[in-house]
Amino acid sequence: MMPLEILVIAIASLAGLIVLAAAALRGWNGWLALKRLELERAGPRGAITAGSLIELSDVKERLRKLEAIAAGVDL
């Protein structure tokens, strides 16, 4: 091969690598933005919402029923 051909191949390879790196970086930034959005929608970890109170109440009721069944009490 001639030196000019090697130079063209090297430049094309470098350009391809730059394109791949840019695409990977854009994908990474998109993934981070998605995770930030998920965290913002979830709200603070200790926040008590109406939905969480209803869910907690439901779990407590199920627990009472299971304890009654374990004790042999008819509901």
C-alpha positions in Angstrom: 0.0 0.0 0.0 1.0 3.5 -0.6 1.4 6.0 2.3 -1.6 8.0 0.9 -3.9 5.0 1.1 -2.8 4.3 4.7 -3.5 8.0 5.6 -7.0 7.9 4.1 -7.8 4.6 5.9 -6.5 6.1 9.2 -8.5 9.3 8.8 -11.7 7.4 7.9 -11.2 5.1 10.9 -10.7 8.0 13.2 -13.8 9.7 11.8 -15.8 6.5 12.4 -14.6 6.2 15.9 -15.5 9.8 16.6 -19.0 9.2 15.3 -19.4 6.1 17.4 -18.1 7.9 20.5 -20.5 10.8 19.9 -23.5 8.4 19.5 -22.5 6.6 22.7 -22.2 9.9 24.6 -25.6 11.0 23.4 -27.2 7.7 24.4 -25.6 8.0 27.9 -26.9 11.5 28.4 -30.3 10.4 27.3 -30.2 7.5 29.8 -29.1 9.9 32.6 -32.0 12.3 31.7 -34.5 9.5 31.9 -33.2 8.4 35.4 -33.4 12.0 36.6 -37.0 12.3 35.4 -37.8 9.0 37.1 -36.3 10.3 40.4 -38.2 13.6 40.1 -41.5 11.8 39.5 -40.9 9.5 42.5 -40.6 12.5 44.8 -38.7 12.5 48.1 -38.2 9.0 49.6 -39.9 9.9 52.9 -42.9 11.6 51.4 -46.2 10.3 52.5 -48.9 10.5 49.8 -52.5 9.5 49.8 -51.6 6.5 47.6 -49.0 5.3 50.0 -51.4 5.6 52.9 -54.1 3.6 51.1 -51.5 0.9 50.2 -50.3 0.7 53.8 -53.9 0.4 55.0 -54.5 -2.4 52.5 -51.3 -4.2 53.7 -52.4 -3.9 57.3 -55.8 -5.3 56.6 -54.3 -8.3 54.8 -52.0 -8.9 57.7 -55.0 -8.8 60.1 -56.8 -11.4 58.0 -53.8 -13.6 57.8 -53.3 -13.4 61.6 -57.0 -14.3 62.1 -56.6 -17.3 59.8 -53.5 -18.4 61.6 -55.3 -18.1 65.0 -58.3 -20.1 63.6 -60.8 -17.2 64.0 -63.7 -17.0 61.5 -64.0 -13.7 59.7 
